[in-house]
């Protein structure tokens, strides 16, 4: 395989994207297994593993299955055909699920030592069984619906990612002479209510401080006979189906995009089956019925434990007390540039200096309060904003609505195609339209993923633009658990470019000659390539040359090849990539100057930041985009430079703090596996250190590289 630079590169020069994702979720699982992590936080990480795997199977694995069914046999740039990749992925997922449930059993055992027990119904005391019976009859039973399957009643629709129980029945008094062939069996399914807690709290035994629970399907299985009068349950087993959840939206022909997406959301409920999870030792007749109905033979997982461990996220939060089993609470600090908090005159501050915000260490309230002040300020003429994923109770929505109702020009670009948030975004869009906002759904064929706010304010005889550009969504909830960076500025070039971004989305503006920013799919990829190649030129000419790039995923082949070429030219490259990485570091003659690390810790590393040494004239860019093909070619994305020396220095401090992490950082090896980074220095956990804002916000420029030039030996890198 020859790249654009004429270098011969084999398919082994790359790591497959989906196999790399498995490695990422394995790192999340390791956090659930880490005995240094507080116990209830380990429970949460195990829930995250399950949620991650659900999305992977319903989107990525489903897409590969579609390719196989279509007869697609071409290899990707990592050397895999769809069939070959699917086979390997299935084996790796089976191994992960096995480890996941071993971890679950160990965590339940450890919780028992702390007085938090999960019990079988049959192990409860008589008084607890009586309380559980009452809960079943009063709360659970009224919402259950038994659904029989026979000649007059076809198999009912099974919703994806919901837990059901299959019930094999026999009529009371019948003799099972033909039990082996199932002729005397009856079959039904019952959906486990998703709007009730999976873990049912039990009353305390007298003089006991234990918190005891029973899982809801155990209660239902024990009482399932109450749903089938005249029949005797032979076997009751849980199962769960995963369906293809990717939407097939024909934007070109859709007269109303919102209506088309609502139609597709209804179709998602009937997506093709891609995974079947069944309870261990399921009855053969139930297995036969499920396999025939779903027509699935691969990706059938036998589970030794409760299905869908995603419920552990809410279960962990519901446990009262036991603060010692959680991370210590941290309260985000209001940015010191706004010393009076919500009473600050943000416009006066921003006219004096740019402000860099680093969440969750600094409060998202600064953005919410800025928008609220803009909505109330009589001199503000217009507010424009992009919304991709919004929290359930967003104050931003209400501020925008208030601004529109007061006569301001409010334009909101709502991305209806934000996967799994489509329904919520439709609700917000309608609310904003009702308030008088101009709501735009973006460009045909492109998701609007850029994070930008533009406030236009009349100041005397002139208009001034105030801009926020961020790396993450305008979501106050995730801002407490995701690390993201945002810039507030009145820079004229950035402001004029921000106006053109909105004109490009809402009107017929052609390609623009951007002054400061780069925009995908128009110029961003070429800009990144230009910056990387410039570093290579600096290295070849003996000047300082280094790249620090922080992102969520790196999977675009062109970007990987450019990094390989820069490494060969002498550029030192540090990549901080939380998730998927298709680049192989540490290969002599190809990538020995490239180091890749991943941080998986208390907060989800989400920021995208790109720093270039530029011969000593450092440049730092914030972006909404990862180096993935979809971000660079199929989305509206934005990258913005940090012009102010103080914000630039602060961002470099943050990057170097992450590069010094030797507690939660894992290093990618040439093999594609990861190992914990150890450098012999005192422990430094970057996410914990960052709570001391002075550790990165003194604006003290760093000199020299964070690490000495490494040995070509991969084991000695970093």
N, C-alpha and C positions, 0 to 999 in steps of 0.2 A: 504494500500500500504506500503510494508516494503522496506526500503532502504538498502544499503549494510552494514550499521552499525547495522542493526537489529531493528531500530526505526520504529514504526508505524507512517506513514504519510498519511493523507487523501489527496484526490485530491484538497481539499480546501486549502492545504498548498502552492499551486502554483497559479500563475496568468497566464491566457492563453496568449500566445505570441501575437496573432492578436488583442485581446482586449487591451492588453498593448500598442500596436502600435496606436490604436485609441486614447488612453490617451495621447500618445506623440504628435500626430498631433493636439490634442485639446490644448496642451500647446503652440504649434506654433500659433494656432488661437488666443490664449489669448494675444500673443504679438501684433497681428493685432488689438486687442480690447483695448490694454493698452493706455490710453490717455497720459501717460508719454513718450511714444515712439513717435519720430517725425513722422508727418503725412505721408510723402512719404515713410518712412521706414515701416509704418504700411501697406501701400499698397503693398510693397514688400512681407511682411510676408503673406499677404492674397494670393499672387501668389504662394508662397512656399507651402501653405496648399493645393492648387489645384494640383500642380505638385506632391507632396507627395501622394495625394489620387489617382492620375492617376496611379502611379507605383504600389501602393498597390492593386488596383483593377485589373490591368493587369497581376500581378504576383501572389500575395498571394491569393486574392479572386478567381482568375482563377484556381489556384491549388486546392482549396477547392471544387469548382464546379466539377472539374475533378474527385475527390474522390467520390463525391455524384453520378455522372453518372456511375462510375465504381461499385457502390453498396457497397462501403467501409463503414462499420458501427462501426468499433472499436473505442473506446474512446482513446483520447490522455492522457498524464499523468496529464493534468489539468482537465480531466473529461468530455471533449466535444467530441461528434460525429461530423463528418463533417456537417451533416444536421443541427444539433442543433447549432453549431457554426455559420454557414452561416446565419441562421435566425436571430441570435442575432446581428451579424455584420451588416447585412442589416439595422436593426432598428437604430443602432448607427450611421451608415454612413448617413442615412436619417436625423437624428437629427443634425449631424455635418454640412451637406450641408445647412440645414435650417439656422443654426447660421452663416455659411459662407456668405450667401447672405444677411442676415440682417446686417452683418458687412459691406459688400460691399456697401449697400445702405447708411449706416451711413457715411462711408468714402467718398463717392461721395458727400454727403451733406456737409461734413466738407471741402472738397476740393473746393466746390463752394464758401464757405466763404472766401477762400484764392484767389479767382479769377481764379480757374481752374475748368472749367465746362464741363460736358459731356451732350450733348444735343440730343434730338430727331430731326430728319430731319424736322418734321413739326413745330418745335419751332424756327427754324432758321429765320433770317431776309431774305428778298428777295435777297439781295446781297450775303449773305452766301449760300443760296440755289443755286444761280447761280454758285458760285465757286465750291460747292459740286457736282453739275451736270457736270461741266466741268471735275472735277477730275474723276468722274465715267466714263464718256465717253472716256477720254483720257488715263486713267491708269487702271481702274478696268475692264471695259467692254472687252477690247481685250484679257484678260486672262481667262475670264469666259467660261465655257463649260456647256450648258444646256444638261442634260441627261434624255431623256424621257424613261418611262417604259410602255411597252405595249406588245402585243403578239409577235411582231417581234423584240423587243428590251428588253431583260431580264434585271433584276435589275443590275445596274453596281456595280463594286467592290467599297465598301465604306471603305476607309482607317481608321484604328483605330486612335482615338484621334485627328481627324480633324473635324472641324465644317462644316456642310452642311446646306442648307435650302431645305426643301421639298416644292414643289409648287403644289397646287391643282388648276386645270384649267378647264374652260369650253369653248367650242367653241363659238366664238362671234355669236350672233343671236339665239343660242339654248335656248329653254325654259326648265327650270329645274323642269319638272313635276315629275321626278324620283330622285330628289336630295337626298332624304333621304337614298335610297339604293345605291347611288353612281354610278348608271349605266351611268349617263351623264358626269361623271368627267373624267379628264385626269390627269396623275400624272408624275412629273419629279423631279429631284434633281439637285442642283447646289452646287459645293464645294466652300467654302469661301477660297480665295487664302491665303495660309499660308506664302507666301513670300512677302506679303504687310502688312503694319502696321494695327493692329486691330483698333487702334484709329487714325482717320484722323484729322489732325490739320486744323482748319478753319482760314481764314483771320480775323484779328482783326476788330471789328467795329471801326468807327472813334472815336478818343479820348478815346478809351478803352484800358486798360492794361490787360484785361482778356485773358487767354489762353483757347480757346474753341475747343472742339473736338466733333466728331460724330463717333459712332462705325461703322465699315465697313459694317457689315451685315444689319444695318439699311439703309445704302445707297443702298445696293443691293436689299433689299426687296422693297424699294420704286421704284426702277427702273427695277424690274424684268420683267415687261411687255415688255421691249426692247428685251428680249431673246426669246419671244414666239409670233411672229406675227400671227394674226388671232385667238388668244386665249386670254381669259380674266382670269387673276389670281383671284381665289376665296379666297385662303388663302396661306400665305407664313410663314412657321415656321421653326425655327432652330432646328437641332438635332445633336447628336454626339454619336458615337459608340466607346466603349472600347473593344478591342480584347485581347485574351490570347497572351501575348508577350513573354512567356518563350520559349526558344529554346530547341528542342529535338535533341541533337547532339549525334550521334552514333560514338564515337571516336574509338572504337575497330575496326570497319569495314571501317572507312573512310580512303581512300588511301591518300587524301590530305586534312588536317584539314581546311586550309584556304578556299578551294573550298567548303567543306561541310558546313562551317559557312555561306558562301555567299549564298548557296542554302537555308539554314534555314532562313536567313534574308528575302529572297523572300517569304518563307512560312509564316513568321510572319505577313505579310500583309493580310493573309487570316485566321488568327487565329480565333478560335471560339468566338462569341460574349459573353461578360460577363457583360456589363453594357450599358444601353441606356439612354442618357440624352435627354430630349425633352423640348421644350419651353412651358411655361405655357399656357394653353388654346389652345393647338394644335388642328387643325381641325380633327374631328373624322375619316375622310377618310384617311388622312395622317397617323394618328395613326394606323389604321388598316393595311395599306400597310407596315409600318415599322415593326410592330409586326409580321406579317406573314413572311416577308423577313428574319428577324433576329432570329425568333423562340425563343423569349425571353419574359418571363412573370415576372420573379423576377428581382430585381435590375434595375427597370425602374424608373428614377428620373425626376419628373416634376420640372423645374427650373424657378424661378421668377427672371430673369436677364440674362445677356449675358453668354453663355456657355463657359467653359474653361477659368477660371480666371487666368490661368498661364501667360497670356499675360501681366498681371499687373507688372511683373518683368521688362520687357523691357519698358513698358509704363512709369513706375516711373523714370527710367533712362533717358528717352527721354525728360522729362519736363525740360525746361531751367529755370535757376535762382532758386529762392526759396530755397537758401542754408539753411535758418533757419528751413526748413521742413525736413532736412536730418541730419544724424549723422555728427558731425564735422569730416572733413577729417583727417586721421592719416597716417603718412609716416613711414613704417617699418624702424627700425634702423639697420644699418649694424652691425653685431656682433662685440662687442668691442674687442674680441680676435683677430680679423683681422682688426687692426686699419687703415690700408691704403686701405681698400676696395678691389676693383678688382686688385689693384697693389700689393697686399699682396703675399708673397711667402708662399702659403698654406702648402707646404711640410715642410718648416722650422718651422712654427708655430705648426703643428701637431706632429712633433717630440719632441716638448717640453711639450705639454699638450693636453688632450682631450678637445673637444669643444662641448657644448650642444647648439643647436639652438631651439628657441621657436617661431614658426610662429603663427600669422602674425606679432607679435611684433618685431621679427627680420626678416630681409629680406631673401627671398628665393634666392636672387641673390648670396649669399655666396655659395650655392650649384652649381648654374649655372656657376659661375666664377671658382669654383674648377674644374669642368668638362672641362671647356674651357682651363684652364691652363694645365690640364692633357693631353688634346688633342694636345696642342702645344709643350709640353715639350719633347725634344728629348730623355730624359732618361726614359720616361714612355714606358713600353713594352706592357702592356695590360690594357684594360678597360672592365669590365663586369658589367652589370646593368640589373635590372628588371624594366619593364614598365607595369603598369596596366591601368591607365588612364592618358593621356597626354593632355596638353592644345593645342588649335588650332594652335598657332604659337610658338612652343617650340624651344627655343635656344638649349636645350639639344640634340634634334635630329640632329641639324646641327653640333654641336660639336662632336657628336659620328661619324657622317658621315665624318667629316674632319679628325678625328683620323684614321679611317679606310683607307681613301684615302692616308694618309701619311705613311701607312705601319704598323700601330699598329694592334695588335690582339684585335679586338672589338667583344664582344659577348653580344647580347641583347636578353633577355627573354621577349618576347612580349605576353601578355595574350590576345589572340583573343576572349576569352569568357567573357570579362568584359561587363556585361549586359548594353545594350544601347550605348556602346562605340565600338561595334564590327567593324562597318564600318570604323570609324576613325582609329582604331588600325591596320586594314588591310592596309590602306593607308600608315601609318608610317612604317609598316613592309616592304612593298615593296620598300619604299624610302631607308630604311637602307640596305636592301639587294643589291640594285642597287649601293650603295656607297661602298660595299665590306664588310659590317658587317656580322658576323655570327648571323643569326636570328633564335631563337629557340622558339617553341610555347608551351613549358612546357611538363608536364607528362600526359599521358592518364588518363582521369577520374578525374584529379585534376586541379583546378585553381591555378595559381601561383600568390599569393597575397602578398608575402614577399616584403619588400622595402629595397633593398640593392644595394650598389655600391662598387665595388672592383677595385682599381687602383694598378697595380703592377709596381714598379719603380726600375730601376737599380741605386744603390748608391755605387760606388766603386766596391768592389768584391762581394757585396751581393745584394739581392733583398728585397725590403721592401713593405709591403702591407698597403695601405691606404684605410680605410673603412668608408662608411656612412651607418648607419642603421636608418630607420625612422618609424614613426607610420602612415604616410600618403603618398599619391601618389606623384610622381615626376611631379607635375603640378603647374606651376608658377601662373596660374590664381586662382585655388582654394586655393593656399597657402596664398592668400590675404584675404580669407573669412573663412578658416577653421583653427582651432587651432590644430597644430601638433608639435611634438617634433622629433628632429633628433640628432644623435650622430656621430661626426667625430672623428676617433681614429686610432692609429697605433698599438693598442694592439695586440701582436703576437698571443695569443690564439684566439681572435676574428677573426683575419685575416686568420688564418689557417682554422677555421670553415667556414668562408665566402667562401674560395676557395672550400671547400668540398660541400657547398650548391650548387654552380654552377656546380660542377662535378656531383652531384646527379641529377640535372635537365637535364643537357645536355648529360650525358653518361649513363653507366650501373652500377654506383656505388651503392653498397649495403648499408644497414643501417650502419651508422657511429657512432663511439663513440665520441660524441661531447665534446670538452673541456670546452667551455664557454657558447655557445648558446643552445637553444632548438628549434627543428624544428617540425612543424606539416606536415603531420599526424604521424610522426615517434615517437617523444618523448615529444612534448609540453604538451599535456594533462596530461601525467603522471608527468611531472615536476611541473605543477601547483598544482596537487593533493599533491605531495610530499611537496611543500612549505606550503600549507594550513595545512596539517597534522602536519608538524613541528611546526607551530604556536600553534596548539592545544596541542602538547606535552609540549611546553614551558609554556602554561597557566596552565596545570595540575600540573606542577612542580614549580609553583610560580614565573616563570620568566616573563619578559615583553613579551606581546603577542598582536600584533595588525596588522591588514591588512588594507591598503588603496588601493582600486582597481578602476581605472578609465577606462571606456570602453564605447562603443556605445550601446551594447546590451548584456544582460545576459539571455539566454534561454535554456542552456544545463542542463538537470536535474541532471546529475552526479555532475557538478560543484556546483549547488544550494545545493544539499544534503551535499556536503563537507563543504560548508559554514555554513549550519545549524548545522552540527556536531561540527565545530570549535566554533560556538557561544555557544553551550551547554557546551563546554569544558572551556569556560571563555575568549575566544578571542574577543577583541573589533574590530568591522569591520565597516569601512566606505566605502560605494560603491558610486561612482560618475558615474551615468549611464544616458547618454543623452536620449536614446530611450527606447527600449523594456526591461522590467525587469519582469521575471516570478517568482522571489523570493518575498515572503511576509515578510516584516520586522516587528519587534515589537510584535511577537506572543509569549506570555509567555511559557517557557519551550521549545521553538523551535528556536526563532530568536530575543529574546529581546535585544541582544547585537549588532544587525545589524541595521545600518542606511543607507538609500538609498536616494540620492538626484539627481536631474536633473537640469542642467543649460541650459536654452534656452535663447539666447541673440543675440547680434549683429552678432557674429561669430558662426559658426557651431562647437561645441565641438567634435573633431574627434580623439584626441590622445588616445592611449591605454598605460597605465602605471600601474605597479603593484609593491607595496611597502610592505615589510614584516619586522616587528620589529626584529624578530629573536633573542629574548632574549637580546636586546641591540646592537647587531651587524647587523645593518639595511642592507637590500638588496633592491635594486630598479632595476626593469626590464622595458625596453621598448619593445613594441611588435606591430606587424601588425594585431594581432588577437583579436577579441572579444571572449567572452565565449559563443559562439554559436556552435551548432553541426557542421555546415558546415565549420567553421573556424578551428575547432580542429580535424576534421576527413576527410574533403574532399577538403582541400586546402593546398598548400605549404605556410606555415607561418613561421615567425621567431620571437623569443624573445631573447633579448640580455641584459646582466647585465651591470650596470654602476659600473665600478671598481674604477674610479677616485673619490676621496672624494669630490672634488669641484663640479663636475657635479652631483654627488649624492645629495649633499646638496642643489644645485639649484633646482633639480627636486622635492625634498621634500618641498622646499619653495613654488613651484608652486602648489603642491597638497594642502598644508595647506592654501594657499591663496584662492583656490577654496572652501575649506571647511568653510572658514569664510564669504563667500558670503551670504549676507542677503537681497539682492535686487532682484536678478534673480534666486536664488536657490529655487527649489520646493522639498518638502519632500514627499516621498511615504508613504502613510498610509497603515495599514494592510488591509484595504478595497480594495486596488488597486487604489484609487484615490490619487491625489496630492494636496498639499496646499503650499502656499508660506512660506518659512522659515523666522521666525522672532526670534531674540535672544535678543532684547532690546539694542543692541550696536549701535553705529553710523553707518549709511549706508556704506556698502562696496560692491562694484560691481567689481567682480574679473576681468572681461574682461577689464574694464576701468583702474583698478589699474595696470594691467600687462603692460600697455604701459609705465609705469615708470619701466624700466628694472631693476633699482636698488632695486625695491621692491622684486625681487626674485633672482637676480643674484649677490648679494654680497657674496654668498657662506657662509652664516652664518648658521651653523647647528642649527636646532630647537630642543628644549628639551621638552619632555613630550607630551601628546596627545593634539590634537587641541581642544578637548572638554572634559569636565569632564564626568565620567561614568554616563550614563543616567539612569533615572528611568524606570522601566519596563512599566510604563504607556505610551502608544504610543503617547498621546497628549503632554507629557512632554519630549519626546526624543529631543536630541540636544538642 
